[in-house]
Amino acid sequence: MSSYLDQVKWNADGLVPVVAQDAHTGRLLTQAWLNREALQTAVTERRAVYWSRSRGKLWRKGEESGNVQKLVDVLLDCDNDAVCYRVEQVGGIACHTGRESCFFQRLDGDSWRSFESVLRDPKQLYNK
């Protein structure tokens, strides 16, 4: 019997895209990447864990900001090459910009326009 990790179609870099969705509202919160270790750690810890390509290490959502994503469910798409984390967003902020969702810009004609307010100044979230 193969492991659930072996059933995922990892790309050439050993990664797969993941979207996080609010388990209660269905709102799309963020998109990130997973490697095998990140997915296994998320399942074990029952919290959203990602692979940070920029830092080259595991990223436990909320480790700096406190805006943890509690894992409710993990879904795999029909091609086995994309994952969805259904989460409970602690603190109501998923985006490093201090907004509820990373998807806060809507195409309006030929421009992107923000339709969501900042809930908390990112400087307060990250103490930078």
Stockholm file with secondary structure:
# STOCKHOLM 1.0

chainA/1-128         MSSYLDQVKWNADGLVPVVAQDAHTGRLLTQAWLNREALQTAVTERRAVYWSRSRGKLWRKGEESGNVQKLVDVLLDCDNDAVCYRVEQVGGIACHTGRESCFFQRLDGDSWRSFESVLRDPKQLYNK
#=GR chainA/1-128 SS CCCTTTTSCCCTTSCEEEEEEETTTCCEEEEEEECHHHHHHHHHHTBCEEEETTTTEEEETTTTTSCCEEEEEEEECTTSSCEEEEEEEGGGCCSTTSSSCSCCEEEETTEEEECSCCSSCHHHHHCC
#=GC SS_cons         CCCTTTTSCCCTTSCEEEEEEETTTCCEEEEEEECHHHHHHHHHHTBCEEEETTTTEEEETTTTTSCCEEEEEEEECTTSSCEEEEEEEGGGCCSTTSSSCSCCEEEETTEEEECSCCSSCHHHHHCC
//
